[in-house]
């Protein structure tokens, strides 16, 4: 039986997802368009699970994918749609290391 996590989608619905996550879902999770939650919808606070993307404690490397930069920007206060509409260069300039 595969491991299962729960995510809250853009509409607020909590959905069970088997691991490993499909690439488009993992990308939306990294971008902050989906949020990992407990089964009851409460915030998820446990250690990361293998196969579930998570954000680093510091800005991503300039060579990391744009999705990682979008997630970093969202985690630092950006609107998910606005961050997704920015170029990777703009994200690095606005949210990269000083």
DSSP file (Angstrom, degrees, kcal/mol; ACC not computed):
  #  RESIDUE AA STRUCTURE BP1 BP2  ACC     N-H-->O    O-->H-N    N-H-->O    O-->H-N    TCO  KAPPA ALPHA  PHI   PSI    X-CA   Y-CA   Z-CA
    1    1 A X              0   0    0      0, 0.0     3,-0.1     0, 0.0     2,-0.0   0.000 360.0 360.0 360.0 128.3    0.0    0.0    0.0
    2    2 A X        -     0   0    0      1,-0.1     2,-0.1    18,-0.0    18,-0.1  -0.311 360.0-100.0 -72.1 155.5    1.5    3.4   -1.0
    3    3 A X        -     0   0    0     16,-0.2    16,-2.9    15,-0.0     2,-0.4  -0.443  40.5-150.7 -68.7 149.0    2.1    6.2    1.5
    4    4 A X  E     -A   18   0A   0     14,-0.2     2,-0.3    -2,-0.1    14,-0.2  -0.972  15.3-176.3-127.3 138.8   -0.6    8.9    1.4
    5    5 A X  E     -A   17   0A   0     12,-2.9    12,-3.2    -2,-0.4     2,-0.4  -0.802  21.1-128.3-121.1 170.0   -0.5   12.6    2.1
    6    6 A X  E     -AB  16  37A   0     31,-0.7    31,-2.6    -2,-0.3     2,-0.3  -0.970  22.7-174.1-121.9 137.0   -3.3   15.2    2.2
    7    7 A X  E     -AB  15  36A   0      8,-2.5     8,-3.1    -2,-0.4     2,-0.6  -0.953  21.5-134.0-128.5 148.9   -3.2   18.5    0.4
    8    8 A X  E     -AB  14  35A   0     27,-3.2    27,-1.8    -2,-0.3     6,-0.2  -0.909  28.3-148.4-101.4 123.9   -5.5   21.5    0.3
    9    9 A X    >   -     0   0    0      4,-2.4     3,-1.7    -2,-0.6    25,-0.1  -0.149  34.3 -86.6 -82.8-179.2   -6.3   22.7   -3.2
   10   10 A X  T 3  S+     0   0    0      1,-0.3    -1,-0.1     2,-0.1    24,-0.1   0.812 128.3  52.5 -58.8 -32.7   -7.0   26.2   -4.4
   11   11 A X  T 3  S-     0   0    0      2,-0.1    -1,-0.3     1,-0.0    -3,-0.0   0.482 119.8-107.2 -84.7  -2.4  -10.7   25.7   -3.7
   12   12 A X  S <  S+     0   0    0     -3,-1.7     2,-0.2     1,-0.3    -2,-0.1   0.370  72.5 139.9  95.9  -4.7  -10.0   24.6   -0.1
   13   13 A X        -     0   0    0     -5,-0.1    -4,-2.4     1,-0.1     2,-0.5  -0.531  50.2-132.0 -76.1 138.3  -10.9   21.0   -0.6
   14   14 A X  E     -A    8   0A   0     -6,-0.2     2,-0.4    -2,-0.2    -6,-0.2  -0.811  27.8-171.0 -92.1 126.7   -8.6   18.4    1.2
   15   15 A X  E     -A    7   0A   0     -8,-3.1    -8,-2.5    -2,-0.5     2,-0.4  -0.958  20.7-132.2-123.9 133.9   -7.5   15.7   -1.1
   16   16 A X  E     -A    6   0A   0     -2,-0.4     2,-0.4   -10,-0.2   -10,-0.2  -0.703  27.6-170.5 -81.4 133.9   -5.7   12.4   -0.3
   17   17 A X  E     -A    5   0A   0    -12,-3.2   -12,-2.9    -2,-0.4     2,-0.2  -0.994  16.4-134.4-130.6 129.5   -2.7   11.8   -2.7
   18   18 A X  E     -A    4   0A   0     -2,-0.4     2,-0.3   -14,-0.2   -14,-0.2  -0.557  41.6 -84.1 -78.9 146.4   -0.6    8.7   -3.0
   19   19 A X  S    S+     0   0    0    -16,-2.9   -16,-0.2    -2,-0.2     2,-0.1  -0.725 106.4  51.3 -93.3 147.5    3.2    9.0   -3.1
   20   20 A X  S    S-     0   0    0     -2,-0.3    -2,-0.1    31,-0.2    32,-0.1   0.523  90.4-135.8 -74.5 149.4    5.1    9.5   -5.2
   21   21 A X        -     0   0    0     30,-0.7    -2,-0.1    -2,-0.1    -1,-0.1  -0.413  23.5-101.9 -70.4 145.6    3.2   12.6   -6.3
   22   22 A X    >>  -     0   0    0     -4,-0.2     4,-2.6     1,-0.1     3,-0.6  -0.397  37.9-110.8 -60.8 146.9    2.6   13.1  -10.0
   23   23 A X  H 3> S+     0   0    0      1,-0.2     4,-2.4     2,-0.2     5,-0.2   0.865 116.0  51.4 -53.1 -44.7    5.0   15.7  -11.4
   24   24 A X  H 3> S+     0   0    0      1,-0.2     4,-1.9     2,-0.2    -1,-0.2   0.882 112.8  46.5 -62.8 -35.3    2.3   18.4  -12.0
   25   25 A X  H <> S+     0   0    0     -3,-0.6     4,-2.2     2,-0.2    -2,-0.2   0.919 111.6  50.6 -70.5 -43.6    1.0   18.0   -8.5
   26   26 A X  H  X S+     0   0    0     -4,-2.6     4,-2.4     1,-0.2    -2,-0.2   0.898 110.4  50.7 -60.4 -40.2    4.5   18.1   -7.0
   27   27 A X  H  X S+     0   0    0     -4,-2.4     4,-2.3    -5,-0.2    -1,-0.2   0.911 109.7  49.1 -64.9 -42.3    5.2   21.3   -8.9
   28   28 A X  H  X>S+     0   0    0     -4,-1.9     5,-2.0     2,-0.2     6,-1.3   0.853 110.8  51.7 -65.8 -33.6    2.0   22.9   -7.7
   29   29 A X  H ><5S+     0   0    0     -4,-2.2     3,-0.8     4,-0.2    -2,-0.2   0.920 110.8  47.3 -67.0 -44.2    2.9   21.9   -4.1
   30   30 A X  H 3<5S+     0   0    0     -4,-2.4    -2,-0.2     1,-0.2    -1,-0.2   0.887 110.1  53.4 -62.9 -39.5    6.4   23.5   -4.5
   31   31 A X  H 3<5S-     0   0    0     -4,-2.3    -1,-0.2    -5,-0.2    -2,-0.2   0.618 115.2-115.5 -72.9 -11.8    4.8   26.7   -6.0
   32   32 A X  T <<5S+     0   0    0     -3,-0.8    -3,-0.2    -4,-0.6    48,-0.2   0.562  85.5 118.3  87.5   7.8    2.5   27.0   -3.0
   33   33 A X  S   <S+     0   0    0     -5,-2.0     2,-0.3    -6,-0.2    -4,-0.2   0.738  80.8  37.3 -77.4 -22.8   -0.7   26.5   -5.1
   34   34 A X  S    S-     0   0    0     -6,-1.3     2,-0.4    -9,-0.1    -2,-0.2  -0.924  78.2-151.2-122.0 151.4   -1.4   23.4   -2.9
   35   35 A X  E     -B    8   0A   0    -27,-1.8   -27,-3.2    -2,-0.3     2,-0.3  -0.988  16.7-124.9-126.5 131.4   -0.7   23.1    0.8
   36   36 A X  E     +B    7   0A   0     -2,-0.4     8,-1.0   -29,-0.2     2,-0.3  -0.592  42.2 165.4 -73.6 132.7    0.1   19.9    2.7
   37   37 A X  E     -BC   6  43A   0    -31,-2.6   -31,-0.7    -2,-0.3     6,-0.2  -0.855  39.5 -91.9-137.3 170.3   -2.3   19.4    5.6
   38   38 A X    >   -     0   0    0      4,-3.0     3,-2.3    -2,-0.3     6,-0.1  -0.358  52.5 -93.9 -76.1 168.5   -3.4   16.7    8.0
   39   39 A X  T 3  S+     0   0    0      1,-0.3    -1,-0.1     2,-0.1   -25,-0.1   0.823 128.2  52.1 -55.6 -34.0   -6.3   14.5    7.0
   40   40 A X  T 3  S-     0   0    0      3,-0.1    -1,-0.3     2,-0.1     3,-0.1   0.436 122.4-105.2 -84.6   1.5   -8.7   16.8    8.9
   41   41 A X  S <  S+     0   0    0     -3,-2.3    -2,-0.1     1,-0.3     3,-0.1   0.367  76.2 136.5  92.9  -4.7   -7.4   19.9    7.1
   42   42 A X        -     0   0    0      1,-0.1    -4,-3.0    -5,-0.1    -1,-0.3  -0.361  68.9 -76.5 -71.9 157.5   -5.3   21.2   10.1
   43   43 A X  B     -C   37   0A   0     -6,-0.2     2,-0.5     1,-0.1    -6,-0.2  -0.237  44.7-125.1 -57.9 139.4   -1.8   22.5    9.3
   44   44 A X        +     0   0    0     -8,-1.0    -1,-0.1     1,-0.1    -8,-0.1  -0.750  38.5 162.6 -86.4 126.7    0.8   19.8    8.7
   45   45 A X        +     0   0    0     -2,-0.5    -1,-0.1     2,-0.1     3,-0.1   0.373  33.7 109.3-128.1   2.8    3.8   20.2   11.0
   46   46 A X  S    S-     0   0    0      1,-0.2     3,-0.1     3,-0.0    -2,-0.0  -0.174  80.4 -72.9 -76.2 173.7    5.7   16.9   11.0
   47   47 A X        -     0   0    0      1,-0.1    -1,-0.2     0, 0.0    -2,-0.1  -0.272  65.4 -84.8 -62.2 151.4    9.0   16.2    9.3
   48   48 A X        -     0   0    0     -3,-0.1     2,-0.4     1,-0.1    -1,-0.1  -0.219  42.5-129.2 -58.3 148.8    9.1   16.1    5.5
   49   49 A X    >   -     0   0    0     -3,-0.1     3,-2.1     4,-0.1    -1,-0.1  -0.802  28.7 -99.0-100.9 142.1    8.2   12.7    3.9
   50   50 A X  T 3  S+     0   0    0     -2,-0.4     3,-0.1     1,-0.3    -1,-0.1  -0.362 111.4  25.8 -58.6 133.5   10.4   11.1    1.3
   51   51 A X  T 3  S+     0   0    0      1,-0.2   -30,-0.7   -31,-0.1     2,-0.6   0.359  97.2 105.8  92.8  -4.9    9.0   11.9   -2.2
   52   52 A X  S <  S-     0   0    0     -3,-2.1    -1,-0.2   -32,-0.1    -3,-0.1  -0.941  71.8-127.0-108.8 119.6    7.2   15.1   -1.1
   53   53 A X        -     0   0    0     -2,-0.6     2,-0.3    -3,-0.1    -4,-0.1  -0.326  31.7-179.1 -65.2 144.5    9.0   18.3   -2.3
   54   54 A X        -     0   0    0     -6,-0.1     2,-0.3    -2,-0.0   -24,-0.1  -0.934  26.8-106.9-138.8 163.9    9.8   20.8    0.4
   55   55 A X        -     0   0    0     -2,-0.3     4,-0.1    16,-0.1    13,-0.0  -0.682  31.8-120.2 -93.9 145.3   11.4   24.3    0.4
   56   56 A X        -     0   0    0     -2,-0.3     4,-0.1     2,-0.2    -1,-0.1  -0.246  21.6-116.1 -73.8 169.2   14.9   24.9    1.7
   57   57 A X  S    S+     0   0    0      2,-0.1     2,-0.3    -2,-0.0    -1,-0.1   0.580  99.9  44.5 -81.7  -9.6   15.6   27.3    4.6
   58   58 A X  S    S-     0   0    0      1,-0.1    -2,-0.2    39,-0.0    38,-0.0  -0.864 107.8 -71.6-128.8 163.7   17.6   29.6    2.3
   59   59 A X        -     0   0    0     -2,-0.3    -1,-0.1     1,-0.1    -2,-0.1  -0.192  58.8-104.4 -54.4 144.9   17.0   30.8   -1.3
   60   60 A X        -     0   0    0      1,-0.1    37,-0.2     8,-0.1     2,-0.1  -0.164  42.5 -89.2 -63.2 163.8   17.3   28.2   -4.0
   61   61 A X    >   -     0   0    0      1,-0.1     3,-1.9    35,-0.1    -1,-0.1  -0.418  35.5-114.3 -69.4 151.7   20.3   28.1   -6.2
   62   62 A X  T 3  S+     0   0    0      1,-0.3    -1,-0.1    -2,-0.1    30,-0.1   0.749 117.8  56.7 -59.7 -22.6   20.1   30.1   -9.4
   63   63 A X  T 3  S+     0   0    0      2,-0.0    -1,-0.3     3,-0.0     3,-0.1   0.536  83.2 108.4 -87.6  -7.0   20.2   26.9  -11.3
   64   64 A X  S <  S-     0   0    0     -3,-1.9     5,-0.1     1,-0.1    -4,-0.0  -0.298  83.1 -86.2 -67.4 156.6   17.2   25.4   -9.5
   65   65 A X    >>  -     0   0    0      1,-0.1     4,-1.5     3,-0.1     3,-0.7  -0.174  33.5-113.5 -62.5 156.2   13.9   25.2  -11.6
   66   66 A X  H 3> S+     0   0    0      1,-0.2     4,-2.7     2,-0.2     5,-0.2   0.866 115.3  63.2 -57.2 -37.8   11.5   28.1  -11.8
   67   67 A X  H 3> S+     0   0    0      1,-0.2     4,-2.4     2,-0.2    -1,-0.2   0.876 101.5  50.9 -57.7 -38.0    8.9   26.1   -9.8
   68   68 A X  H <> S+     0   0    0     -3,-0.7     4,-2.2     2,-0.2    -1,-0.2   0.898 110.7  48.8 -65.9 -39.8   11.3   26.0   -6.8
   69   69 A X  H  X S+     0   0    0     -4,-1.5     4,-2.5     2,-0.2    -2,-0.2   0.881 109.5  51.9 -67.3 -37.9   11.8   29.8   -7.1
   70   70 A X  H  X S+     0   0    0     -4,-2.7     4,-2.6     2,-0.2    -2,-0.2   0.941 111.0  48.2 -62.3 -46.1    8.0   30.3   -7.3
   71   71 A X  H  X S+     0   0    0     -4,-2.4     4,-2.5     1,-0.2    -2,-0.2   0.895 110.8  50.9 -60.5 -40.8    7.6   28.2   -4.1
   72   72 A X  H  X S+     0   0    0     -4,-2.2     4,-0.9     2,-0.2    -1,-0.2   0.918 111.2  48.2 -62.6 -43.9   10.3   30.2   -2.4
   73   73 A X  H ><>S+     0   0    0     -4,-2.5     5,-2.6     2,-0.2     3,-0.6   0.918 112.2  48.7 -63.7 -43.5    8.6   33.5   -3.3
   74   74 A X  H ><5S+     0   0    0     -4,-2.6     3,-1.8     1,-0.2    -2,-0.2   0.911 108.4  53.9 -63.0 -42.5    5.2   32.3   -2.1
   75   75 A X  H 3<5S+     0   0    0     -4,-2.5    -1,-0.2     1,-0.3    -2,-0.2   0.721 109.0  51.7 -63.9 -19.5    6.7   31.1    1.2
   76   76 A X  T <<5S-     0   0    0     -4,-0.9    -1,-0.3    -3,-0.6    -2,-0.2   0.038 135.0 -80.2-108.6  25.4    8.1   34.6    1.6
   77   77 A X  T < 5S+     0   0    0     -3,-1.8    -3,-0.2     1,-0.3    -2,-0.1   0.372  82.2 136.6 104.0  -3.8    4.9   36.4    1.0
   78   78 A X      < -     0   0    0     -5,-2.6     2,-0.3    -6,-0.1    -1,-0.3  -0.445  61.1-107.5 -76.8 150.7    4.3   36.5   -2.7
   79   79 A X     >  -     0   0    0      1,-0.1     4,-3.0    -2,-0.1     5,-0.3  -0.619  28.4-130.4 -71.1 131.7    0.9   35.8   -4.3
   80   80 A X  H  > S+     0   0    0     -2,-0.3     4,-2.2     1,-0.2     5,-0.1   0.889 105.2  44.4 -55.6 -43.7    1.1   32.4   -6.0
   81   81 A X  H  > S+     0   0    0      2,-0.2     4,-1.3     1,-0.2    -1,-0.2   0.897 115.0  48.4 -68.8 -39.5   -0.4   33.5   -9.3
   82   82 A X  H  > S+     0   0    0      2,-0.2     4,-0.6     1,-0.2     3,-0.2   0.927 113.2  47.5 -66.0 -44.2    1.7   36.7   -9.4
   83   83 A X  H >< S+     0   0    0     -4,-3.0     3,-1.1     1,-0.2    -2,-0.2   0.895 109.8  53.1 -63.8 -39.8    4.9   34.7   -8.6
   84   84 A X  H 3< S+     0   0    0     -4,-2.2    -1,-0.2    -5,-0.3    -2,-0.2   0.795 106.3  54.6 -66.0 -27.0    4.1   32.1  -11.2
   85   85 A X  H 3< S+     0   0    0     -4,-1.3    -1,-0.2    -3,-0.2    -2,-0.2   0.590  93.0  90.4 -81.6 -11.4    3.7   34.9  -13.8
   86   86 A X  S << S-     0   0    0     -3,-1.1     2,-0.1    -4,-0.6   -16,-0.1  -0.457  83.0-110.9 -81.3 156.5    7.2   36.3  -13.1
   87   87 A X     >  -     0   0    0     -2,-0.1     4,-2.3     1,-0.1     5,-0.2  -0.446  28.5-111.5 -77.6 161.7   10.2   35.2  -14.9
   88   88 A X  H  > S+     0   0    0      1,-0.2     4,-2.5     2,-0.2     5,-0.2   0.902 120.3  54.3 -60.2 -40.3   12.8   33.1  -13.1
   89   89 A X  H  > S+     0   0    0      1,-0.2     4,-2.3     2,-0.2    -1,-0.2   0.898 107.8  48.9 -60.2 -41.9   15.2   36.1  -13.4
   90   90 A X  H  > S+     0   0    0      2,-0.2     4,-2.6     1,-0.2     5,-0.2   0.899 111.1  50.4 -65.0 -40.3   12.6   38.4  -11.8
   91   91 A X  H  X S+     0   0    0     -4,-2.3     4,-3.0     2,-0.2     5,-0.3   0.915 110.9  48.6 -63.6 -42.9   12.1   35.9   -8.9
   92   92 A X  H  X S+     0   0    0     -4,-2.5     4,-1.9     1,-0.2    -2,-0.2   0.916 113.6  47.5 -63.1 -42.7   15.8   35.6   -8.3
   93   93 A X  H  < S+     0   0    0     -4,-2.3    -2,-0.2    -5,-0.2    -1,-0.2   0.910 120.1  37.3 -65.0 -42.3   16.2   39.4   -8.3
   94   94 A X  H  < S+     0   0    0     -4,-2.6    -2,-0.2    -5,-0.1    -1,-0.2   0.832 134.8  18.6 -80.5 -32.9   13.2   39.9   -5.9
   95   95 A X  H  < S+     0   0    0     -4,-3.0    -3,-0.2    -5,-0.2    -2,-0.2   0.341  97.3 107.9-125.2   5.1   13.6   36.9   -3.6
   96   96 A X  S  < S-     0   0    0     -4,-1.9   -35,-0.1    -5,-0.3    -4,-0.0  -0.141  80.5 -68.3 -78.7 178.3   17.2   35.7   -4.0
   97   97 A X              0   0    0    -37,-0.2    -1,-0.2     1,-0.1    -2,-0.0  -0.293 360.0 360.0 -65.2 150.3   20.1   36.1   -1.6
   98   98 A X              0   0    0     -3,-0.1    -1,-0.1    -2,-0.0    -2,-0.0   0.468 360.0 360.0 -77.5 360.0   21.4   39.6   -1.0
